[in-house]
Amino acid sequence: MYILSIDTATNSGGAALARNGEVIGLAMLKTPLRYSEGILGYVDFLLRQHELDISQIGCFAVATGPGSFTGLRIGLATVKAFCQQLEKPVAGISTLEALAFRFRNLGGRIAPMIDARRQQIYAAVYQFEHSTLSVQQPEVVVAPSDWLKHLEPGTYQFVGDGVAHCRSTIMALQPGARLLDTDNCILSELCLLAYRQLIEGTTLSGEQIQANYLRPFDGALKRP
C-alpha cells in the first residue's frame, strides 16, 4: 500500500511517499510562507517520479500540530480534500511525537523542542522502549526555563530547532543533557507512524481529523 504524508505544521515541511513501511520518496519545502502555493506541486512531483496517480494512495498522513496555525490549516485542508474525494483513511500524527520517533535509535528519554516564537517552545518527553514510544511528559507550550526546571530528574536527549534557541538555558537547568541541533523534518516518520496506525486499525476518516493547536488563536487571546 502507498502512503503519502504531508507536513506544513513545521518549518521543514513538504511531502513524502512510502510503500508499506518503506519510504521511497521525499520532497522538502523549507519555505513555510509558500506552503499554500507549493505543497500540491510537491505531491504531484512525488507521484510523477513514481508513475502513480493520486487514486493509488491507500492512506494519507498529516502532521496535526502543534505548529504554525496557518500551516496546520493548509496541511489539514489538503489532506481532508484528498481523503473525502478518494474515500481513503488518514493518520493524524503529533509533530512532537514524530520528531521524537525520528530519534528513537538514541534510546532513553527523548525531548523534542520546537520553536513556538513569543519566547516559548512546544515540547514533550517520550521514552522509546521495546519498539514503543510512550509519553513521559505531555505536550506543552511554555517558556523554556519554566519547562526545563520542572522536568523529573534523569538524562534527556533534546532534539529539534528549539534546542538552538535555548542551549544555555538547557545546560544550566539540565547539565547532564545531550543536545542535538536538528531541524524539524518529520516527513519520513509520518509515513512510518501512519503504517503502524494502519496495522493497528486506528486511522481516521477525513472528517474526523483535527488540528492540535495547543495554544489559543491570537484572536482568542485578545478577547476580554
ROSE-768452 format. One line per 8 residues: number of its first residue (from 1); their letters; for each residue x, y, z of N, C-alpha, C. Coordinates in nm, 3 decimals, decimal comma, always signed. Layout:
BEGIN
NUM) a) X/Y/Z/X/Y/Z/X/Y/Z ~ ... .
end
This chain:
BEGIN
1) myilsidt) +0,084/-0,120/+0,000/+0,000/+0,000/+0,000/+0,088/+0,125/+0,000 ~ +0,049/+0,225/-0,076/+0,121/+0,351/-0,079/+0,063/+0,447/+0,025 ~ +0,154/+0,514/+0,096/+0,117/+0,613/+0,197/+0,181/+0,745/+0,158 ~ +0,102/+0,851/+0,160/+0,152/+0,985/+0,129/+0,140/+1,071/+0,255 ~ +0,251/+1,130/+0,297/+0,249/+1,216/+0,415/+0,268/+1,362/+0,375 ~ +0,206/+1,449/+0,452/+0,217/+1,593/+0,431/+0,244/+1,661/+0,564 ~ +0,341/+1,751/+0,565/+0,367/+1,833/+0,684/+0,379/+1,978/+0,642 ~ +0,288/+2,060/+0,689/+0,300/+2,205/+0,672/+0,290/+2,273/+0,809 .
9) atnsggaa) +0,307/+2,194/+0,916/+0,299/+2,248/+1,052/+0,433/+2,299/+1,100 ~ +0,543/+2,240/+1,052/+0,676/+2,282/+1,095/+0,742/+2,366/+0,987 ~ +0,864/+2,411/+1,014/+0,939/+2,489/+0,916/+1,026/+2,401/+0,827 ~ +1,006/+2,269/+0,834/+1,078/+2,174/+0,749/+0,976/+2,083/+0,681 ~ +0,873/+2,143/+0,623/+0,761/+2,067/+0,568/+0,785/+2,012/+0,430 ~ +0,675/+1,963/+0,371/+0,681/+1,904/+0,239/+0,595/+1,781/+0,231 ~ +0,638/+1,682/+0,152/+0,562/+1,559/+0,133/+0,657/+1,442/+0,121 ~ +0,608/+1,324/+0,158/+0,687/+1,201/+0,146/+0,596/+1,089/+0,100 .
17) larngevi) +0,656/+0,991/+0,036/+0,582/+0,877/-0,018/+0,646/+0,749/+0,032 ~ +0,562/+0,657/+0,077/+0,612/+0,528/+0,125/+0,532/+0,415/+0,064 ~ +0,598/+0,303/+0,046/+0,531/+0,179/+0,007/+0,533/+0,088/+0,129 ~ +0,415/+0,070/+0,187/+0,405/-0,001/+0,315/+0,495/+0,069/+0,417 ~ +0,592/+0,000/+0,471/+0,674/+0,060/+0,575/+0,808/+0,114/+0,526 ~ +0,821/+0,136/+0,396/+0,948/+0,184/+0,341/+0,928/+0,317/+0,268 ~ +1,000/+0,419/+0,310/+0,991/+0,549/+0,246/+1,067/+0,545/+0,114 ~ +1,001/+0,584/+0,006/+1,062/+0,574/-0,127/+1,080/+0,710/-0,194 .
25) glamlktp) +1,029/+0,816/-0,133/+1,044/+0,947/-0,193/+1,014/+1,057/-0,092 ~ +1,089/+1,166/-0,102/+1,070/+1,278/-0,009/+1,100/+1,408/-0,081 ~ +1,014/+1,507/-0,059/+1,035/+1,640/-0,116/+1,013/+1,742/-0,006 ~ +1,122/+1,808/+0,036/+1,114/+1,901/+0,148/+1,098/+2,043/+0,097 ~ +1,014/+2,119/+0,167/+0,985/+2,257/+0,130/+1,010/+2,345/+0,252 ~ +1,134/+2,395/+0,266/+1,170/+2,473/+0,385/+1,138/+2,621/+0,368 ~ +1,022/+2,650/+0,315/+0,977/+2,787/+0,298/+0,831/+2,795/+0,343 ~ +0,806/+2,803/+0,476/+0,670/+2,800/+0,528/+0,574/+2,900/+0,466 .
33) lrysegil) +0,625/+3,016/+0,425/+0,536/+3,116/+0,369/+0,484/+3,076/+0,232 ~ +0,542/+2,972/+0,173/+0,499/+2,926/+0,041/+0,426/+2,792/+0,046 ~ +0,393/+2,745/+0,165/+0,326/+2,615/+0,175/+0,196/+2,611/+0,095 ~ +0,117/+2,717/+0,103/-0,014/+2,715/+0,038/-0,001/+2,701/-0,114 ~ +0,103/+2,759/-0,172/+0,119/+2,751/-0,317/+0,209/+2,637/-0,361 ~ +0,284/+2,578/-0,269/+0,383/+2,479/-0,308/+0,351/+2,334/-0,277 ~ +0,266/+2,308/-0,176/+0,252/+2,171/-0,129/+0,191/+2,079/-0,236 ~ +0,094/+2,125/-0,310/+0,035/+2,040/-0,413/+0,135/+2,009/-0,524 .
41) gyvdfllr) +0,223/+2,104/-0,553/+0,327/+2,080/-0,652/+0,424/+1,972/-0,607 ~ +0,454/+1,968/-0,478/+0,544/+1,865/-0,425/+0,478/+1,728/-0,426 ~ +0,349/+1,725/-0,396/+0,275/+1,599/-0,405/+0,276/+1,548/-0,549 ~ +0,249/+1,638/-0,642/+0,248/+1,600/-0,784/+0,385/+1,552/-0,829 ~ +0,490/+1,617/-0,782/+0,627/+1,577/-0,817/+0,654/+1,433/-0,773 ~ +0,619/+1,399/-0,648/+0,643/+1,264/-0,599/+0,564/+1,161/-0,677 ~ +0,439/+1,193/-0,707/+0,357/+1,098/-0,782/+0,414/+1,075/-0,922 ~ +0,456/+1,181/-0,988/+0,512/+1,167/-1,123/+0,643/+1,089/-1,122 .
49) qheldisq) +0,724/+1,113/-1,020/+0,852/+1,042/-1,010/+0,833/+0,891/-0,997 ~ +0,723/+0,852/-0,938/+0,697/+0,709/-0,917/+0,584/+0,656/-1,005 ~ +0,546/+0,737/-1,103/+0,444/+0,698/-1,202/+0,316/+0,648/-1,135 ~ +0,270/+0,729/-1,041/+0,149/+0,696/-0,967/+0,041/+0,802/-0,990 ~ -0,081/+0,761/-0,970/-0,194/+0,853/-0,967/-0,238/+0,868/-0,822 ~ -0,293/+0,983/-0,788/-0,333/+1,007/-0,651/-0,433/+0,901/-0,603 ~ -0,510/+0,843/-0,693/-0,608/+0,741/-0,655/-0,541/+0,613/-0,606 ~ -0,411/+0,597/-0,634/-0,340/+0,477/-0,590/-0,287/+0,489/-0,447 .
57) igcfavat) -0,298/+0,606/-0,388/-0,257/+0,623/-0,249/-0,361/+0,555/-0,160 ~ -0,315/+0,465/-0,075/-0,408/+0,390/+0,010/-0,437/+0,457/+0,142 ~ -0,345/+0,543/+0,189/-0,363/+0,611/+0,317/-0,282/+0,741/+0,315 ~ -0,335/+0,842/+0,380/-0,265/+0,969/+0,393/-0,221/+0,988/+0,537 ~ -0,114/+1,065/+0,555/-0,067/+1,100/+0,689/-0,045/+1,250/+0,693 ~ -0,076/+1,312/+0,806/-0,060/+1,456/+0,818/-0,014/+1,492/+0,958 ~ +0,073/+1,591/+0,967/+0,114/+1,645/+1,096/+0,001/+1,733/+1,150 ~ -0,051/+1,698/+1,266/-0,166/+1,769/+1,321/-0,128/+1,878/+1,420 .
65) gpgsftgl) +0,001/+1,899/+1,442/+0,046/+2,001/+1,534/+0,102/+1,939/+1,661 ~ +0,150/+2,025/+1,749/+0,147/+2,171/+1,742/+0,242/+2,226/+1,635 ~ +0,215/+2,349/+1,598/+0,296/+2,415/+1,497/+0,228/+2,542/+1,449 ~ +0,269/+2,590/+1,336/+0,214/+2,712/+1,277/+0,064/+2,697/+1,254 ~ -0,015/+2,793/+1,304/-0,159/+2,788/+1,285/-0,195/+2,785/+1,137 ~ -0,136/+2,876/+1,061/-0,165/+2,881/+0,917/-0,121/+2,754/+0,848 ~ -0,002/+2,707/+0,882/+0,048/+2,584/+0,822/-0,040/+2,464/+0,852 ~ -0,085/+2,454/+0,976/-0,172/+2,343/+1,013/-0,299/+2,342/+0,930 .
73) riglatvk) -0,357/+2,458/+0,912/-0,481/+2,466/+0,835/-0,458/+2,425/+0,689 ~ -0,343/+2,462/+0,633/-0,311/+2,425/+0,495/-0,299/+2,273/+0,481 ~ -0,221/+2,213/+0,570/-0,199/+2,068/+0,562/-0,326/+1,989/+0,584 ~ -0,404/+2,027/+0,685/-0,526/+1,954/+0,715/-0,630/+1,970/+0,603 ~ -0,642/+2,091/+0,549/-0,737/+2,113/+0,440/-0,699/+2,030/+0,318 ~ -0,569/+2,022/+0,289/-0,522/+1,945/+0,174/-0,554/+1,797/+0,190 ~ -0,520/+1,743/+0,307/-0,542/+1,600/+0,330/-0,691/+1,568/+0,339 ~ -0,768/+1,654/+0,403/-0,914/+1,631/+0,411/-0,974/+1,623/+0,270 .
81) afcqqlek) -0,930/+1,712/+0,182/-0,983/+1,713/+0,046/-0,950/+1,581/-0,026 ~ -0,824/+1,535/-0,011/-0,787/+1,407/-0,073/-0,870/+1,292/-0,017 ~ -0,880/+1,285/+0,116/-0,948/+1,173/+0,180/-1,097/+1,169/+0,146 ~ -1,158/+1,285/+0,145/-1,302/+1,289/+0,118/-1,333/+1,257/-0,028 ~ -1,246/+1,305/-0,118/-1,267/+1,278/-0,259/-1,244/+1,132/-0,293 ~ -1,140/+1,074/-0,232/-1,099/+0,938/-0,266/-1,152/+0,832/-0,169 ~ -1,214/+0,879/-0,059/-1,265/+0,790/+0,045/-1,153/+0,701/+0,100 ~ -1,042/+0,765/+0,138/-0,927/+0,695/+0,193/-0,906/+0,737/+0,338 .
89) pvagistl) -0,842/+0,652/+0,419/-0,817/+0,685/+0,560/-0,699/+0,781/+0,576 ~ -0,689/+0,838/+0,695/-0,579/+0,930/+0,724/-0,528/+0,903/+0,865 ~ -0,398/+0,919/+0,881/-0,335/+0,909/+1,013/-0,294/+1,050/+1,054 ~ -0,352/+1,099/+1,161/-0,314/+1,229/+1,216/-0,210/+1,209/+1,324 ~ -0,095/+1,274/+1,311/+0,018/+1,246/+1,399/+0,075/+1,375/+1,455 ~ +0,102/+1,374/+1,585/+0,161/+1,489/+1,654/+0,299/+1,519/+1,597 ~ +0,329/+1,646/+1,577/+0,461/+1,685/+1,531/+0,569/+1,647/+1,632 ~ +0,538/+1,662/+1,760/+0,636/+1,630/+1,864/+0,660/+1,479/+1,873 .
97) ealafrfr) +0,553/+1,402/+1,862/+0,569/+1,256/+1,863/+0,653/+1,209/+1,744 ~ +0,625/+1,264/+1,626/+0,701/+1,225/+1,507/+0,847/+1,265/+1,519 ~ +0,873/+1,383/+1,577/+1,011/+1,428/+1,593/+1,086/+1,338/+1,692 ~ +1,019/+1,297/+1,799/+1,082/+1,204/+1,893/+1,107/+1,069/+1,826 ~ +1,012/+1,023/+1,746/+1,026/+0,895/+1,678/+1,144/+0,895/+1,581 ~ +1,172/+1,010/+1,523/+1,285/+1,022/+1,432/+1,416/+0,985/+1,502 ~ +1,425/+1,010/+1,632/+1,548/+0,984/+1,706/+1,534/+0,866/+1,802 ~ +1,446/+0,774/+1,766/+1,419/+0,659/+1,853/+1,542/+0,573/+1,877 .
105) nlggriap) +1,636/+0,571/+1,783/+1,756/+0,488/+1,799/+1,849/+0,538/+1,909 ~ +1,826/+0,660/+1,956/+1,907/+0,712/+2,066/+1,873/+0,642/+2,196 ~ +1,750/+0,596/+2,207/+1,707/+0,532/+2,331/+1,687/+0,632/+2,442 ~ +1,638/+0,586/+2,554/+1,620/+0,672/+2,671/+1,510/+0,774/+2,652 ~ +1,521/+0,883/+2,724/+1,420/+0,988/+2,719/+1,454/+1,088/+2,608 ~ +1,362/+1,103/+2,516/+1,382/+1,194/+2,403/+1,289/+1,312/+2,422 ~ +1,346/+1,432/+2,420/+1,269/+1,554/+2,448/+1,270/+1,645/+2,324 ~ +1,170/+1,633/+2,238/+1,163/+1,724/+2,122/+1,123/+1,864/+2,165 .
113) midarrqq) +1,188/+1,963/+2,104/+1,161/+2,104/+2,133/+1,148/+2,179/+2,001 ~ +1,034/+2,241/+1,978/+1,011/+2,318/+1,857/+0,988/+2,463/+1,893 ~ +1,056/+2,552/+1,824/+1,040/+2,695/+1,850/+0,895/+2,736/+1,824 ~ +0,830/+2,792/+1,927/+0,691/+2,837/+1,916/+0,680/+2,989/+1,908 ~ +0,796/+3,055/+1,900/+0,801/+3,202/+1,900/+0,747/+3,258/+2,031 ~ +0,740/+3,389/+2,043/+0,698/+3,455/+2,167/+0,779/+3,408/+2,288 ~ +0,907/+3,369/+2,262/+0,996/+3,318/+2,366/+0,941/+3,193/+2,433 ~ +0,872/+3,110/+2,353/+0,818/+2,985/+2,402/+0,860/+2,870/+2,312 .
121) iyaavyqf) +0,839/+2,749/+2,363/+0,865/+2,628/+2,285/+0,745/+2,534/+2,295 ~ +0,728/+2,452/+2,192/+0,642/+2,335/+2,202/+0,734/+2,221/+2,245 ~ +0,695/+2,147/+2,347/+0,786/+2,044/+2,398/+0,709/+1,930/+2,463 ~ +0,777/+1,817/+2,474/+0,724/+1,699/+2,542/+0,842/+1,606/+2,568 ~ +0,818/+1,499/+2,641/+0,920/+1,397/+2,665/+0,861/+1,261/+2,633 ~ +0,938/+1,182/+2,557/+0,896/+1,048/+2,519/+1,004/+0,947/+2,559 ~ +0,962/+0,824/+2,577/+1,054/+0,714/+2,605/+1,033/+0,608/+2,498 ~ +1,141/+0,564/+2,436/+1,131/+0,460/+2,334/+1,191/+0,331/+2,387 .
129) ehstlsvq) +1,105/+0,233/+2,411/+1,149/+0,103/+2,461/+1,067/-0,007/+2,395 ~ +1,135/-0,116/+2,358/+1,067/-0,233/+2,301/+0,979/-0,194/+2,182 ~ +1,035/-0,107/+2,095/+0,968/-0,063/+1,972/+0,843/+0,021/+1,999 ~ +0,828/+0,070/+2,121/+0,711/+0,150/+2,155/+0,753/+0,286/+2,208 ~ +0,687/+0,390/+2,158/+0,712/+0,526/+2,203/+0,603/+0,565/+2,301 ~ +0,640/+0,594/+2,423/+0,542/+0,630/+2,525/+0,566/+0,773/+2,574 ~ +0,458/+0,839/+2,613/+0,467/+0,977/+2,661/+0,510/+0,978/+2,807 ~ +0,618/+1,050/+2,837/+0,665/+1,066/+2,974/+0,622/+1,200/+3,033 .
137) qpevvvap) +0,625/+1,302/+2,951/+0,578/+1,435/+2,990/+0,490/+1,485/+2,876 ~ +0,367/+1,529/+2,904/+0,274/+1,566/+2,796/+0,318/+1,691/+2,721 ~ +0,258/+1,711/+2,605/+0,288/+1,828/+2,522/+0,248/+1,957/+2,593 ~ +0,336/+2,057/+2,581/+0,308/+2,189/+2,639/+0,359/+2,296/+2,545 ~ +0,308/+2,417/+2,561/+0,369/+2,535/+2,501/+0,400/+2,627/+2,618 ~ +0,529/+2,660/+2,634/+0,572/+2,722/+2,759/+0,708/+2,789/+2,739 ~ +0,744/+2,876/+2,830/+0,879/+2,933/+2,830/+0,979/+2,821/+2,860 ~ +1,092/+2,814/+2,788/+1,186/+2,703/+2,806/+1,229/+2,681/+2,951 .
145) sdwlkhle) +1,262/+2,788/+3,022/+1,310/+2,772/+3,159/+1,202/+2,713/+3,250 ~ +1,078/+2,753/+3,231/+0,969/+2,702/+3,314/+0,950/+2,553/+3,293 ~ +0,969/+2,507/+3,171/+0,954/+2,365/+3,142/+1,073/+2,285/+3,192 ~ +1,192/+2,334/+3,164/+1,314/+2,259/+3,196/+1,332/+2,238/+3,345 ~ +1,302/+2,340/+3,425/+1,327/+2,328/+3,568/+1,227/+2,236/+3,639 ~ +1,118/+2,201/+3,570/+1,020/+2,113/+3,631/+1,025/+1,970/+3,577 ~ +1,121/+1,941/+3,490/+1,136/+1,805/+3,441/+1,185/+1,714/+3,553 ~ +1,137/+1,590/+3,553/+1,183/+1,492/+3,650/+1,333/+1,469/+3,632 .
153) pgtyqfvg) +1,405/+1,434/+3,740/+1,548/+1,406/+3,727/+1,573/+1,293/+3,629 ~ +1,680/+1,304/+3,554/+1,713/+1,199/+3,458/+1,797/+1,254/+3,344 ~ +1,830/+1,167/+3,252/+1,908/+1,204/+3,135/+1,815/+1,220/+3,017 ~ +1,829/+1,331/+2,947/+1,740/+1,361/+2,834/+1,821/+1,386/+2,708 ~ +1,762/+1,349/+2,594/+1,817/+1,379/+2,463/+1,727/+1,487/+2,403 ~ +1,776/+1,610/+2,395/+1,696/+1,720/+2,344/+1,720/+1,734/+2,193 ~ +1,610/+1,740/+2,116/+1,619/+1,747/+1,971/+1,520/+1,851/+1,918 ~ +1,544/+1,896/+1,795/+1,455/+1,994/+1,733/+1,517/+2,133/+1,728 .
161) dgvahcrs) +1,453/+2,223/+1,652/+1,512/+2,355/+1,635/+1,503/+2,440/+1,761 ~ +1,421/+2,400/+1,858/+1,414/+2,474/+1,984/+1,542/+2,465/+2,065 ~ +1,622/+2,361/+2,040/+1,747/+2,343/+2,114/+1,842/+2,460/+2,089 ~ +1,855/+2,500/+1,964/+1,948/+2,608/+1,930/+1,907/+2,741/+1,993 ~ +1,777/+2,760/+2,017/+1,728/+2,885/+2,071/+1,749/+2,897/+2,222 ~ +1,772/+2,786/+2,290/+1,786/+2,794/+2,436/+1,892/+2,698/+2,489 ~ +2,002/+2,687/+2,415/+2,111/+2,596/+2,453/+2,164/+2,626/+2,593 ~ +2,191/+2,752/+2,622/+2,248/+2,787/+2,752/+2,150/+2,758/+2,866 .
169) timalqpg) +2,023/+2,780/+2,842/+1,921/+2,752/+2,943/+1,912/+2,602/+2,972 ~ +1,919/+2,522/+2,867/+1,915/+2,377/+2,884/+2,034/+2,332/+2,968 ~ +2,152/+2,377/+2,934/+2,272/+2,332/+3,005/+2,273/+2,379/+3,150 ~ +2,214/+2,496/+3,176/+2,209/+2,545/+3,313/+2,112/+2,466/+3,399 ~ +1,998/+2,425/+3,341/+1,894/+2,359/+3,420/+1,896/+2,207/+3,408 ~ +1,959/+2,156/+3,301/+1,972/+2,011/+3,281/+2,116/+1,980/+3,239 ~ +2,211/+1,993/+3,332/+2,354/+1,983/+3,296/+2,394/+1,847/+3,239 ~ +2,317/+1,742/+3,264/+2,352/+1,611/+3,210/+2,288/+1,581/+3,077 .
177) arlldtdn) +2,226/+1,681/+3,017/+2,151/+1,659/+2,893/+2,243/+1,641/+2,773 ~ +2,190/+1,571/+2,674/+2,257/+1,561/+2,544/+2,179/+1,646/+2,447 ~ +2,247/+1,739/+2,379/+2,182/+1,834/+2,290/+2,217/+1,803/+2,145 ~ +2,115/+1,793/+2,061/+2,135/+1,772/+1,918/+2,069/+1,887/+1,843 ~ +2,148/+1,966/+1,774/+2,094/+2,073/+1,691/+2,040/+2,011/+1,562 ~ +1,910/+2,005/+1,550/+1,849/+1,941/+1,434/+1,739/+2,030/+1,377 ~ +1,697/+1,998/+1,256/+1,577/+2,063/+1,203/+1,455/+1,986/+1,251 ~ +1,338/+2,023/+1,201/+1,214/+1,962/+1,245/+1,154/+1,868/+1,140 .
185) cilselcl) +1,235/+1,818/+1,049/+1,183/+1,733/+0,942/+1,128/+1,602/+0,998 ~ +1,001/+1,574/+0,970/+0,935/+1,453/+1,021/+0,861/+1,380/+0,909 ~ +0,889/+1,411/+0,784/+0,813/+1,357/+0,672/+0,821/+1,204/+0,665 ~ +0,939/+1,149/+0,678/+0,953/+1,003/+0,676/+0,883/+0,939/+0,794 ~ +0,896/+1,002/+0,911/+0,836/+0,947/+1,032/+0,683/+0,946/+1,024 ~ +0,626/+1,046/+0,958/+0,481/+1,046/+0,940/+0,436/+0,923/+0,862 ~ +0,511/+0,889/+0,758/+0,478/+0,769/+0,680/+0,488/+0,642/+0,766 ~ +0,595/+0,631/+0,842/+0,617/+0,511/+0,922/+0,513/+0,497/+1,032 .
193) layrqlie) +0,481/+0,606/+1,099/+0,380/+0,602/+1,205/+0,241/+0,577/+1,148 ~ +0,215/+0,628/+1,028/+0,087/+0,601/+0,963/+0,074/+0,453/+0,930 ~ +0,182/+0,392/+0,888/+0,179/+0,249/+0,858/+0,146/+0,169/+0,983 ~ +0,199/+0,212/+1,097/+0,167/+0,145/+1,224/+0,019/+0,160/+1,256 ~ -0,035/+0,280/+1,233/-0,177/+0,301/+1,259/-0,263/+0,213/+1,168 ~ -0,220/+0,197/+1,045/-0,293/+0,109/+0,953/-0,298/-0,034/+1,006 ~ -0,184/-0,082/+1,051/-0,176/-0,218/+1,103/-0,263/-0,233/+1,228 ~ -0,263/-0,129/+1,312/-0,339/-0,134/+1,438/-0,486/-0,100/+1,418 .
201) gttlsgeq) -0,521/-0,049/+1,300/-0,660/-0,014/+1,273/-0,706/+0,111/+1,345 ~ -0,616/+0,208/+1,360/-0,650/+0,329/+1,434/-0,652/+0,455/+1,346 ~ -0,652/+0,438/+1,215/-0,661/+0,554/+1,127/-0,801/+0,615/+1,136 ~ -0,815/+0,736/+1,082/-0,941/+0,809/+1,088/-0,990/+0,842/+0,947 ~ -1,110/+0,895/+0,940/-1,161/+0,948/+0,813/-1,121/+1,095/+0,802 ~ -1,135/+1,150/+0,683/-1,102/+1,291/+0,665/-1,185/+1,382/+0,753 ~ -1,312/+1,346/+0,777/-1,399/+1,429/+0,860/-1,357/+1,428/+1,006 ~ -1,291/+1,322/+1,050/-1,256/+1,308/+1,192/-1,127/+1,378/+1,231 .
209) iqanylrp) -1,041/+1,404/+1,135/-0,908/+1,458/+1,168/-0,920/+1,601/+1,219 ~ -0,844/+1,631/+1,326/-0,850/+1,762/+1,390/-0,708/+1,815/+1,415 ~ -0,698/+1,948/+1,417/-0,570/+2,012/+1,447/-0,544/+2,014/+1,597 ~ -0,418/+2,004/+1,633/-0,375/+2,015/+1,772/-0,297/+2,146/+1,786 ~ -0,370/+2,256/+1,808/-0,305/+2,386/+1,812/-0,224/+2,406/+1,940 ~ -0,268/+2,349/+2,050/-0,203/+2,355/+2,180/-0,207/+2,494/+2,243 ~ -0,208/+2,596/+2,159/-0,213/+2,735/+2,208/-0,334/+2,803/+2,144 ~ -0,407/+2,887/+2,218/-0,524/+2,955/+2,160/-0,485/+3,043/+2,043 .
217) fdgalkrp) -0,582/+3,065/+1,953/-0,559/+3,159/+1,844/-0,529/+3,297/+1,900 ~ -0,457/+3,379/+1,821/-0,428/+3,515/+1,863/-0,555/+3,593/+1,896 ~ -0,659/+3,574/+1,814/-0,784/+3,644/+1,837/-0,846/+3,607/+1,970 ~ -0,835/+3,478/+2,005/-0,891/+3,432/+2,131/-0,816/+3,492/+2,249 ~ -0,684/+3,509/+2,232/-0,604/+3,565/+2,340/-0,640/+3,710/+2,369 ~ -0,691/+3,782/+2,269/-0,719/+3,923/+2,285/-0,861/+3,952/+2,337 ~ -0,943/+3,847/+2,345/-1,079/+3,870/+2,390/-1,082/+3,902/+2,539 ~ -1,174/+3,988/+2,584/-1,181/+4,020/+2,727/-1,233/+3,902/+2,807 .
end
